[in-house]
Structures are given as C-alpha cells and as structure tokens.
Amino acid sequence: MNDTTRPPPRPTLSRAVALRNEAIQMYGYEYDLACDRLAELRHQADTATRLRRLRAARRWARRAEHARLRAARASAAVR
C-alpha cells in the first residue's frame, strides 16, 4: 500500500527547538553585523566632523593671517 495521502510528519519538539535556536543565532548574527556597521558609520561621521572642523579652523587661521597682514600694511603706510 502506497502511503502518499498522509501529510509529512510534524516536526518534533527537538526539531522545533533546533529551528528556533538556528533562527535566534541567525538574527543574532545579523544584529551583530548591524551593530558593527553602525559603529563604523559613527566613526566615519566623527572623522568627517573632525575634518570639517579642522578645515574651518584652517580657514579662520588664513583669515586671521590676512587680516594681520592688512593691518601691518596699513600701519606701514601710515608711518
């Protein structure tokens, strides 16, 4: 007698637990990857912010130097 009309057997409790543990492990791995990527992006943002601030400081230093030179020229012209 051919037994093709029966549905496949239901997973046993140990199989269900194994599947649940596998899913937890997979999602845990994805969570770890997401956390690592977030840390990497934060580091990049911090680096970009530092570079932006450094460029701004250099711009202000150039402006201050130009102002100092203009003041020195004006002072020399008055003498």
PyMOL Python script that loads the backbone (N, CA, C, O; Angstrom):
from pymol import cmd

cmd.read_pdbstr("""\
ATOM      1  N   MET A   1       0.840  -1.180   0.000  1.00  0.00           N
ATOM      2  CA  MET A   1       0.000   0.000   0.000  1.00  0.00           C
ATOM      3  C   MET A   1       0.888   1.248   0.000  1.00  0.00           C
ATOM      4  O   MET A   1       1.834   1.362   0.779  1.00  0.00           O
ATOM      5  N   ASN A   2       0.555   2.165  -0.887  1.00  0.00           N
ATOM      6  CA  ASN A   2       1.317   3.404  -1.015  1.00  0.00           C
ATOM      7  C   ASN A   2       0.734   4.442  -0.057  1.00  0.00           C
ATOM      8  O   ASN A   2      -0.475   4.674  -0.039  1.00  0.00           O
ATOM      9  N   ASP A   3       1.616   5.070   0.745  1.00  0.00           N
ATOM     10  CA  ASP A   3       1.158   5.980   1.797  1.00  0.00           C
ATOM     11  C   ASP A   3       1.385   7.434   1.405  1.00  0.00           C
ATOM     12  O   ASP A   3       1.925   8.199   2.205  1.00  0.00           O
ATOM     13  N   THR A   4       0.990   7.840   0.198  1.00  0.00           N
ATOM     14  CA  THR A   4       1.252   9.209  -0.269  1.00  0.00           C
ATOM     15  C   THR A   4       0.172  10.182   0.169  1.00  0.00           C
ATOM     16  O   THR A   4       0.349  11.388   0.001  1.00  0.00           O
ATOM     17  N   THR A   5      -0.928   9.717   0.717  1.00  0.00           N
ATOM     18  CA  THR A   5      -2.010  10.629   1.097  1.00  0.00           C
ATOM     19  C   THR A   5      -1.767  11.272   2.453  1.00  0.00           C
ATOM     20  O   THR A   5      -2.433  12.247   2.802  1.00  0.00           O
ATOM     21  N   ARG A   6      -0.852  10.756   3.199  1.00  0.00           N
ATOM     22  CA  ARG A   6      -0.576  11.323   4.524  1.00  0.00           C
ATOM     23  C   ARG A   6       0.264  12.593   4.401  1.00  0.00           C
ATOM     24  O   ARG A   6       1.161  12.669   3.562  1.00  0.00           O
ATOM     25  N   PRO A   7      -0.027  13.583   5.236  1.00  0.00           N
ATOM     26  CA  PRO A   7       0.838  14.768   5.230  1.00  0.00           C
ATOM     27  C   PRO A   7       2.202  14.419   5.819  1.00  0.00           C
ATOM     28  O   PRO A   7       2.342  13.424   6.530  1.00  0.00           O
ATOM     29  N   PRO A   8       3.190  15.231   5.526  1.00  0.00           N
ATOM     30  CA  PRO A   8       4.508  14.943   6.096  1.00  0.00           C
ATOM     31  C   PRO A   8       4.439  15.027   7.623  1.00  0.00           C
ATOM     32  O   PRO A   8       3.607  15.752   8.170  1.00  0.00           O
ATOM     33  N   PRO A   9       5.289  14.306   8.287  1.00  0.00           N
ATOM     34  CA  PRO A   9       5.224  14.318   9.753  1.00  0.00           C
ATOM     35  C   PRO A   9       5.559  15.704  10.312  1.00  0.00           C
ATOM     36  O   PRO A   9       6.391  16.433   9.772  1.00  0.00           O
ATOM     37  N   ARG A  10       4.892  16.031  11.391  1.00  0.00           N
ATOM     38  CA  ARG A  10       5.148  17.326  12.036  1.00  0.00           C
ATOM     39  C   ARG A  10       6.524  17.302  12.674  1.00  0.00           C
ATOM     40  O   ARG A  10       6.990  16.254  13.121  1.00  0.00           O
ATOM     41  N   PRO A  11       7.168  18.451  12.717  1.00  0.00           N
ATOM     42  CA  PRO A  11       8.488  18.454  13.352  1.00  0.00           C
ATOM     43  C   PRO A  11       8.366  18.122  14.836  1.00  0.00           C
ATOM     44  O   PRO A  11       7.415  18.518  15.509  1.00  0.00           O
ATOM     45  N   THR A  12       9.321  17.412  15.301  1.00  0.00           N
ATOM     46  CA  THR A  12       9.326  17.062  16.720  1.00  0.00           C
ATOM     47  C   THR A  12       9.699  18.292  17.528  1.00  0.00           C
ATOM     48  O   THR A  12      10.155  19.297  16.982  1.00  0.00           O
ATOM     49  N   LEU A  13       9.504  18.200  18.806  1.00  0.00           N
ATOM     50  CA  LEU A  13       9.820  19.325  19.674  1.00  0.00           C
ATOM     51  C   LEU A  13      11.301  19.666  19.590  1.00  0.00           C
ATOM     52  O   LEU A  13      11.673  20.839  19.566  1.00  0.00           O
ATOM     53  N   SER A  14      12.143  18.643  19.545  1.00  0.00           N
ATOM     54  CA  SER A  14      13.578  18.920  19.475  1.00  0.00           C
ATOM     55  C   SER A  14      13.930  19.603  18.154  1.00  0.00           C
ATOM     56  O   SER A  14      14.818  20.455  18.114  1.00  0.00           O
ATOM     57  N   ARG A  15      13.236  19.231  17.070  1.00  0.00           N
ATOM     58  CA  ARG A  15      13.478  19.881  15.778  1.00  0.00           C
ATOM     59  C   ARG A  15      12.997  21.328  15.826  1.00  0.00           C
ATOM     60  O   ARG A  15      13.659  22.225  15.304  1.00  0.00           O
ATOM     61  N   ALA A  16      11.845  21.552  16.452  1.00  0.00           N
ATOM     62  CA  ALA A  16      11.328  22.914  16.577  1.00  0.00           C
ATOM     63  C   ALA A  16      12.282  23.770  17.408  1.00  0.00           C
ATOM     64  O   ALA A  16      12.527  24.932  17.084  1.00  0.00           O
ATOM     65  N   VAL A  17      12.811  23.194  18.466  1.00  0.00           N
ATOM     66  CA  VAL A  17      13.764  23.922  19.302  1.00  0.00           C
ATOM     67  C   VAL A  17      15.028  24.213  18.505  1.00  0.00           C
ATOM     68  O   VAL A  17      15.593  25.302  18.605  1.00  0.00           O
ATOM     69  N   ALA A  18      15.474  23.237  17.713  1.00  0.00           N
ATOM     70  CA  ALA A  18      16.669  23.438  16.893  1.00  0.00           C
ATOM     71  C   ALA A  18      16.434  24.547  15.870  1.00  0.00           C
ATOM     72  O   ALA A  18      17.314  25.379  15.648  1.00  0.00           O
ATOM     73  N   LEU A  19      15.254  24.565  15.246  1.00  0.00           N
ATOM     74  CA  LEU A  19      14.935  25.620  14.277  1.00  0.00           C
ATOM     75  C   LEU A  19      14.885  26.987  14.957  1.00  0.00           C
ATOM     76  O   LEU A  19      15.380  27.977  14.420  1.00  0.00           O
ATOM     77  N   ARG A  20      14.278  27.027  16.147  1.00  0.00           N
ATOM     78  CA  ARG A  20      14.217  28.292  16.879  1.00  0.00           C
ATOM     79  C   ARG A  20      15.620  28.779  17.233  1.00  0.00           C
ATOM     80  O   ARG A  20      15.933  29.959  17.079  1.00  0.00           O
ATOM     81  N   ASN A  21      16.452  27.870  17.704  1.00  0.00           N
ATOM     82  CA  ASN A  21      17.822  28.246  18.060  1.00  0.00           C
ATOM     83  C   ASN A  21      18.596  28.724  16.840  1.00  0.00           C
ATOM     84  O   ASN A  21      19.391  29.661  16.920  1.00  0.00           O
ATOM     85  N   GLU A  22      18.353  28.066  15.707  1.00  0.00           N
ATOM     86  CA  GLU A  22      19.017  28.475  14.464  1.00  0.00           C
ATOM     87  C   GLU A  22      18.580  29.885  14.067  1.00  0.00           C
ATOM     88  O   GLU A  22      19.401  30.702  13.649  1.00  0.00           O
ATOM     89  N   ALA A  23      17.279  30.162  14.201  1.00  0.00           N
ATOM     90  CA  ALA A  23      16.767  31.498  13.871  1.00  0.00           C
ATOM     91  C   ALA A  23      17.348  32.540  14.820  1.00  0.00           C
ATOM     92  O   ALA A  23      17.738  33.627  14.394  1.00  0.00           O
ATOM     93  N   ILE A  24      17.405  32.207  16.100  1.00  0.00           N
ATOM     94  CA  ILE A  24      17.975  33.144  17.078  1.00  0.00           C
ATOM     95  C   ILE A  24      19.429  33.425  16.739  1.00  0.00           C
ATOM     96  O   ILE A  24      19.884  34.568  16.795  1.00  0.00           O
ATOM     97  N   GLN A  25      20.153  32.370  16.389  1.00  0.00           N
ATOM     98  CA  GLN A  25      21.567  32.540  16.049  1.00  0.00           C
ATOM     99  C   GLN A  25      21.722  33.404  14.800  1.00  0.00           C
ATOM    100  O   GLN A  25      22.591  34.273  14.744  1.00  0.00           O
ATOM    101  N   MET A  26      20.866  33.158  13.789  1.00  0.00           N
ATOM    102  CA  MET A  26      20.945  33.922  12.550  1.00  0.00           C
ATOM    103  C   MET A  26      20.631  35.395  12.814  1.00  0.00           C
ATOM    104  O   MET A  26      21.354  36.280  12.356  1.00  0.00           O
ATOM    105  N   TYR A  27      19.546  35.655  13.559  1.00  0.00           N
ATOM    106  CA  TYR A  27      19.197  37.042  13.844  1.00  0.00           C
ATOM    107  C   TYR A  27      20.236  37.694  14.739  1.00  0.00           C
ATOM    108  O   TYR A  27      20.506  38.887  14.605  1.00  0.00           O
ATOM    109  N   GLY A  28      20.820  36.934  15.644  1.00  0.00           N
ATOM    110  CA  GLY A  28      21.899  37.463  16.472  1.00  0.00           C
ATOM    111  C   GLY A  28      23.086  37.874  15.622  1.00  0.00           C
ATOM    112  O   GLY A  28      23.711  38.906  15.868  1.00  0.00           O
ATOM    113  N   TYR A  29      23.392  37.062  14.620  1.00  0.00           N
ATOM    114  CA  TYR A  29      24.494  37.373  13.707  1.00  0.00           C
ATOM    115  C   TYR A  29      24.186  38.645  12.922  1.00  0.00           C
ATOM    116  O   TYR A  29      25.043  39.516  12.772  1.00  0.00           O
ATOM    117  N   GLU A  30      22.940  38.745  12.419  1.00  0.00           N
ATOM    118  CA  GLU A  30      22.542  39.950  11.683  1.00  0.00           C
ATOM    119  C   GLU A  30      22.587  41.175  12.596  1.00  0.00           C
ATOM    120  O   GLU A  30      22.994  42.257  12.174  1.00  0.00           O
ATOM    121  N   TYR A  31      22.168  40.997  13.845  1.00  0.00           N
ATOM    122  CA  TYR A  31      22.213  42.102  14.806  1.00  0.00           C
ATOM    123  C   TYR A  31      23.653  42.546  15.037  1.00  0.00           C
ATOM    124  O   TYR A  31      23.941  43.742  15.069  1.00  0.00           O
ATOM    125  N   ASP A  32      24.556  41.582  15.199  1.00  0.00           N
ATOM    126  CA  ASP A  32      25.973  41.917  15.388  1.00  0.00           C
ATOM    127  C   ASP A  32      26.522  42.667  14.178  1.00  0.00           C
ATOM    128  O   ASP A  32      27.260  43.641  14.324  1.00  0.00           O
ATOM    129  N   LEU A  33      26.153  42.201  12.976  1.00  0.00           N
ATOM    130  CA  LEU A  33      26.597  42.892  11.760  1.00  0.00           C
ATOM    131  C   LEU A  33      26.065  44.324  11.720  1.00  0.00           C
ATOM    132  O   LEU A  33      26.794  45.259  11.390  1.00  0.00           O
ATOM    133  N   ALA A  34      24.781  44.482  12.061  1.00  0.00           N
ATOM    134  CA  ALA A  34      24.183  45.820  12.048  1.00  0.00           C
ATOM    135  C   ALA A  34      24.868  46.728  13.069  1.00  0.00           C
ATOM    136  O   ALA A  34      25.119  47.901  12.790  1.00  0.00           O
ATOM    137  N   CYS A  35      25.169  46.187  14.250  1.00  0.00           N
ATOM    138  CA  CYS A  35      25.854  46.992  15.278  1.00  0.00           C
ATOM    139  C   CYS A  35      27.257  47.378  14.822  1.00  0.00           C
ATOM    140  O   CYS A  35      27.693  48.509  15.032  1.00  0.00           O
ATOM    141  N   ASP A  36      27.960  46.439  14.199  1.00  0.00           N
ATOM    142  CA  ASP A  36      29.299  46.745  13.688  1.00  0.00           C
ATOM    143  C   ASP A  36      29.241  47.834  12.624  1.00  0.00           C
ATOM    144  O   ASP A  36      30.064  48.750  12.615  1.00  0.00           O
ATOM    145  N   ARG A  37      28.260  47.727  11.726  1.00  0.00           N
ATOM    146  CA  ARG A  37      28.120  48.726  10.661  1.00  0.00           C
ATOM    147  C   ARG A  37      27.774  50.096  11.252  1.00  0.00           C
ATOM    148  O   ARG A  37      28.288  51.121  10.806  1.00  0.00           O
ATOM    149  N   LEU A  38      26.903  50.100  12.256  1.00  0.00           N
ATOM    150  CA  LEU A  38      26.543  51.357  12.902  1.00  0.00           C
ATOM    151  C   LEU A  38      27.762  51.996  13.557  1.00  0.00           C
ATOM    152  O   LEU A  38      27.961  53.206  13.453  1.00  0.00           O
ATOM    153  N   ALA A  39      28.572  51.195  14.225  1.00  0.00           N
ATOM    154  CA  ALA A  39      29.791  51.722  14.854  1.00  0.00           C
ATOM    155  C   ALA A  39      30.735  52.280  13.795  1.00  0.00           C
ATOM    156  O   ALA A  39      31.363  53.320  13.992  1.00  0.00           O
ATOM    157  N   GLU A  40      30.827  51.571  12.667  1.00  0.00           N
ATOM    158  CA  GLU A  40      31.687  52.030  11.570  1.00  0.00           C
ATOM    159  C   GLU A  40      31.189  53.367  11.013  1.00  0.00           C
ATOM    160  O   GLU A  40      31.980  54.277  10.763  1.00  0.00           O
ATOM    161  N   LEU A  41      29.870  53.475  10.822  1.00  0.00           N
ATOM    162  CA  LEU A  41      29.296  54.721  10.305  1.00  0.00           C
ATOM    163  C   LEU A  41      29.482  55.867  11.296  1.00  0.00           C
ATOM    164  O   LEU A  41      29.754  57.000  10.898  1.00  0.00           O
ATOM    165  N   ARG A  42      29.335  55.570  12.586  1.00  0.00           N
ATOM    166  CA  ARG A  42      29.560  56.618  13.595  1.00  0.00           C
ATOM    167  C   ARG A  42      31.003  57.091  13.561  1.00  0.00           C
ATOM    168  O   ARG A  42      31.277  58.286  13.673  1.00  0.00           O
ATOM    169  N   HIS A  43      31.923  56.148  13.408  1.00  0.00           N
ATOM    170  CA  HIS A  43      33.339  56.508  13.338  1.00  0.00           C
ATOM    171  C   HIS A  43      33.599  57.384  12.112  1.00  0.00           C
ATOM    172  O   HIS A  43      34.317  58.380  12.192  1.00  0.00           O
ATOM    173  N   GLN A  44      33.005  57.000  10.972  1.00  0.00           N
ATOM    174  CA  GLN A  44      33.171  57.803   9.758  1.00  0.00           C
ATOM    175  C   GLN A  44      32.589  59.201   9.948  1.00  0.00           C
ATOM    176  O   GLN A  44      33.179  60.188   9.507  1.00  0.00           O
ATOM    177  N   ALA A  45      31.432  59.285  10.606  1.00  0.00           N
ATOM    178  CA  ALA A  45      30.814  60.592  10.844  1.00  0.00           C
ATOM    179  C   ALA A  45      31.692  61.425  11.768  1.00  0.00           C
ATOM    180  O   ALA A  45      31.865  62.624  11.549  1.00  0.00           O
ATOM    181  N   ASP A  46      32.249  60.790  12.808  1.00  0.00           N
ATOM    182  CA  ASP A  46      33.145  61.517  13.713  1.00  0.00           C
ATOM    183  C   ASP A  46      34.369  62.021  12.962  1.00  0.00           C
ATOM    184  O   ASP A  46      34.808  63.155  13.156  1.00  0.00           O
ATOM    185  N   THR A  47      34.918  61.160  12.098  1.00  0.00           N
ATOM    186  CA  THR A  47      36.090  61.552  11.310  1.00  0.00           C
ATOM    187  C   THR A  47      35.737  62.706  10.382  1.00  0.00           C
ATOM    188  O   THR A  47      36.491  63.673  10.266  1.00  0.00           O
ATOM    189  N   ALA A  48      34.590  62.601   9.722  1.00  0.00           N
ATOM    190  CA  ALA A  48      34.159  63.667   8.810  1.00  0.00           C
ATOM    191  C   ALA A  48      33.949  64.970   9.570  1.00  0.00           C
ATOM    192  O   ALA A  48      34.313  66.042   9.087  1.00  0.00           O
ATOM    193  N   THR A  49      33.358  64.875  10.765  1.00  0.00           N
ATOM    194  CA  THR A  49      33.147  66.081  11.573  1.00  0.00           C
ATOM    195  C   THR A  49      34.473  66.702  11.972  1.00  0.00           C
ATOM    196  O   THR A  49      34.645  67.919  11.900  1.00  0.00           O
ATOM    197  N   ARG A  50      35.416  65.857  12.395  1.00  0.00           N
ATOM    198  CA  ARG A  50      36.736  66.378  12.773  1.00  0.00           C
ATOM    199  C   ARG A  50      37.412  67.052  11.588  1.00  0.00           C
ATOM    200  O   ARG A  50      37.996  68.125  11.733  1.00  0.00           O
ATOM    201  N   LEU A  51      37.335  66.427  10.416  1.00  0.00           N
ATOM    202  CA  LEU A  51      37.953  67.021   9.225  1.00  0.00           C
ATOM    203  C   LEU A  51      37.287  68.344   8.864  1.00  0.00           C
ATOM    204  O   LEU A  51      37.960  69.308   8.500  1.00  0.00           O
ATOM    205  N   ARG A  52      35.954  68.381   8.969  1.00  0.00           N
ATOM    206  CA  ARG A  52      35.231  69.614   8.663  1.00  0.00           C
ATOM    207  C   ARG A  52      35.641  70.725   9.632  1.00  0.00           C
ATOM    208  O   ARG A  52      35.854  71.866   9.221  1.00  0.00           O
ATOM    209  N   ARG A  53      35.750  70.391  10.909  1.00  0.00           N
ATOM    210  CA  ARG A  53      36.166  71.396  11.897  1.00  0.00           C
ATOM    211  C   ARG A  53      37.603  71.838  11.663  1.00  0.00           C
ATOM    212  O   ARG A  53      37.932  73.013  11.827  1.00  0.00           O
ATOM    213  N   LEU A  54      38.457  70.893  11.279  1.00  0.00           N
ATOM    214  CA  LEU A  54      39.850  71.241  11.001  1.00  0.00           C
ATOM    215  C   LEU A  54      39.939  72.189   9.810  1.00  0.00           C
ATOM    216  O   LEU A  54      40.686  73.167   9.840  1.00  0.00           O
ATOM    217  N   ARG A  55      39.162  71.890   8.749  1.00  0.00           N
ATOM    218  CA  ARG A  55      39.153  72.781   7.585  1.00  0.00           C
ATOM    219  C   ARG A  55      38.641  74.169   7.966  1.00  0.00           C
ATOM    220  O   ARG A  55      39.186  75.176   7.513  1.00  0.00           O
ATOM    221  N   ALA A  56      37.599  74.227   8.796  1.00  0.00           N
ATOM    222  CA  ALA A  56      37.066  75.523   9.233  1.00  0.00           C
ATOM    223  C   ALA A  56      38.112  76.277  10.053  1.00  0.00           C
ATOM    224  O   ALA A  56      38.271  77.487   9.893  1.00  0.00           O
ATOM    225  N   ALA A  57      38.817  75.573  10.920  1.00  0.00           N
ATOM    226  CA  ALA A  57      39.861  76.227  11.726  1.00  0.00           C
ATOM    227  C   ALA A  57      40.964  76.767  10.828  1.00  0.00           C
ATOM    228  O   ALA A  57      41.482  77.860  11.059  1.00  0.00           O
ATOM    229  N   ARG A  58      41.321  76.003   9.808  1.00  0.00           N
ATOM    230  CA  ARG A  58      42.350  76.478   8.874  1.00  0.00           C
ATOM    231  C   ARG A  58      41.873  77.712   8.117  1.00  0.00           C
ATOM    232  O   ARG A  58      42.640  78.649   7.894  1.00  0.00           O
ATOM    233  N   ARG A  59      40.587  77.706   7.720  1.00  0.00           N
ATOM    234  CA  ARG A  59      40.036  78.886   7.036  1.00  0.00           C
ATOM    235  C   ARG A  59      40.113  80.115   7.939  1.00  0.00           C
ATOM    236  O   ARG A  59      40.520  81.189   7.497  1.00  0.00           O
ATOM    237  N   TRP A  60      39.723  79.957   9.199  1.00  0.00           N
ATOM    238  CA  TRP A  60      39.779  81.090  10.128  1.00  0.00           C
ATOM    239  C   TRP A  60      41.215  81.520  10.374  1.00  0.00           C
ATOM    240  O   TRP A  60      41.485  82.711  10.524  1.00  0.00           O
ATOM    241  N   ALA A  61      42.132  80.576  10.416  1.00  0.00           N
ATOM    242  CA  ALA A  61      43.550  80.932  10.597  1.00  0.00           C
ATOM    243  C   ALA A  61      44.047  81.738   9.398  1.00  0.00           C
ATOM    244  O   ALA A  61      44.783  82.711   9.562  1.00  0.00           O
ATOM    245  N   ARG A  62      43.639  81.327   8.181  1.00  0.00           N
ATOM    246  CA  ARG A  62      44.022  82.092   6.981  1.00  0.00           C
ATOM    247  C   ARG A  62      43.431  83.494   7.025  1.00  0.00           C
ATOM    248  O   ARG A  62      44.117  84.467   6.712  1.00  0.00           O
ATOM    249  N   ARG A  63      42.153  83.603   7.414  1.00  0.00           N
ATOM    250  CA  ARG A  63      41.519  84.922   7.501  1.00  0.00           C
ATOM    251  C   ARG A  63      42.237  85.800   8.521  1.00  0.00           C
ATOM    252  O   ARG A  63      42.468  86.985   8.282  1.00  0.00           O
ATOM    253  N   ALA A  64      42.587  85.205   9.656  1.00  0.00           N
ATOM    254  CA  ALA A  64      43.296  85.977  10.689  1.00  0.00           C
ATOM    255  C   ALA A  64      44.656  86.430  10.179  1.00  0.00           C
ATOM    256  O   ALA A  64      45.074  87.561  10.429  1.00  0.00           O
ATOM    257  N   GLU A  65      45.347  85.544   9.462  1.00  0.00           N
ATOM    258  CA  GLU A  65      46.666  85.902   8.916  1.00  0.00           C
ATOM    259  C   GLU A  65      46.536  87.026   7.890  1.00  0.00           C
ATOM    260  O   GLU A  65      47.339  87.959   7.887  1.00  0.00           O
ATOM    261  N   HIS A  66      45.527  86.940   7.019  1.00  0.00           N
ATOM    262  CA  HIS A  66      45.317  88.010   6.029  1.00  0.00           C
ATOM    263  C   HIS A  66      44.978  89.326   6.723  1.00  0.00           C
ATOM    264  O   HIS A  66      45.465  90.385   6.324  1.00  0.00           O
ATOM    265  N   ALA A  67      44.155  89.262   7.750  1.00  0.00           N
ATOM    266  CA  ALA A  67      43.805  90.487   8.482  1.00  0.00           C
ATOM    267  C   ALA A  67      45.044  91.075   9.150  1.00  0.00           C
ATOM    268  O   ALA A  67      45.228  92.292   9.162  1.00  0.00           O
ATOM    269  N   ARG A  68      45.893  90.211   9.705  1.00  0.00           N
ATOM    270  CA  ARG A  68      47.130  90.693  10.330  1.00  0.00           C
ATOM    271  C   ARG A  68      48.026  91.370   9.301  1.00  0.00           C
ATOM    272  O   ARG A  68      48.598  92.427   9.568  1.00  0.00           O
ATOM    273  N   LEU A  69      48.148  90.753   8.112  1.00  0.00           N
ATOM    274  CA  LEU A  69      48.975  91.349   7.052  1.00  0.00           C
ATOM    275  C   LEU A  69      48.406  92.687   6.583  1.00  0.00           C
ATOM    276  O   LEU A  69      49.157  93.639   6.368  1.00  0.00           O
ATOM    277  N   ARG A  70      47.081  92.763   6.423  1.00  0.00           N
ATOM    278  CA  ARG A  70      46.459  94.032   6.010  1.00  0.00           C
ATOM    279  C   ARG A  70      46.692  95.113   7.065  1.00  0.00           C
ATOM    280  O   ARG A  70      46.975  96.266   6.740  1.00  0.00           O
ATOM    281  N   ALA A  71      46.568  94.718   8.333  1.00  0.00           N
ATOM    282  CA  ALA A  71      46.800  95.696   9.407  1.00  0.00           C
ATOM    283  C   ALA A  71      48.255  96.154   9.406  1.00  0.00           C
ATOM    284  O   ALA A  71      48.537  97.332   9.623  1.00  0.00           O
ATOM    285  N   ALA A  72      49.178  95.226   9.163  1.00  0.00           N
ATOM    286  CA  ALA A  72      50.602  95.599   9.119  1.00  0.00           C
ATOM    287  C   ALA A  72      50.868  96.533   7.949  1.00  0.00           C
ATOM    288  O   ALA A  72      51.617  97.501   8.084  1.00  0.00           O
ATOM    289  N   ARG A  73      50.252  96.249   6.785  1.00  0.00           N
ATOM    290  CA  ARG A  73      50.432  97.127   5.620  1.00  0.00           C
ATOM    291  C   ARG A  73      49.854  98.512   5.886  1.00  0.00           C
ATOM    292  O   ARG A  73      50.464  99.528   5.554  1.00  0.00           O
ATOM    293  N   ALA A  74      48.669  98.537   6.489  1.00  0.00           N
ATOM    294  CA  ALA A  74      48.039  99.830   6.784  1.00  0.00           C
ATOM    295  C   ALA A  74      48.885 100.616   7.777  1.00  0.00           C
ATOM    296  O   ALA A  74      49.031 101.832   7.655  1.00  0.00           O
ATOM    297  N   SER A  75      49.436  99.921   8.751  1.00  0.00           N
ATOM    298  CA  SER A  75      50.287 100.585   9.742  1.00  0.00           C
ATOM    299  C   SER A  75      51.557 101.115   9.085  1.00  0.00           C
ATOM    300  O   SER A  75      52.014 102.213   9.402  1.00  0.00           O
ATOM    301  N   ALA A  76      52.127 100.330   8.168  1.00  0.00           N
ATOM    302  CA  ALA A  76      53.348 100.759   7.473  1.00  0.00           C
ATOM    303  C   ALA A  76      53.052 101.933   6.548  1.00  0.00           C
ATOM    304  O   ALA A  76      53.894 102.815   6.379  1.00  0.00           O
ATOM    305  N   ALA A  77      51.868 101.952   5.952  1.00  0.00           N
ATOM    306  CA  ALA A  77      51.512 103.039   5.040  1.00  0.00           C
ATOM    307  C   ALA A  77      51.340 104.344   5.793  1.00  0.00           C
ATOM    308  O   ALA A  77      51.606 105.414   5.245  1.00  0.00           O
ATOM    309  N   VAL A  78      50.902 104.273   7.032  1.00  0.00           N
ATOM    310  CA  VAL A  78      50.685 105.479   7.826  1.00  0.00           C
ATOM    311  C   VAL A  78      52.009 106.067   8.269  1.00  0.00           C
ATOM    312  O   VAL A  78      52.126 107.286   8.396  1.00  0.00           O
ATOM    313  N   ARG A  79      53.001 105.239   8.506  1.00  0.00           N
ATOM    314  CA  ARG A  79      54.297 105.745   9.014  1.00  0.00           C
ATOM    315  C   ARG A  79      54.982 106.642   8.047  1.00  0.00           C
ATOM    316  O   ARG A  79      56.071 107.140   8.332  1.00  0.00           O
TER     317      ARG A  79
END
""", "prot")
cmd.dss("prot")
cmd.show_as("cartoon", "prot")
cmd.util.cbc("prot")
cmd.orient("prot")
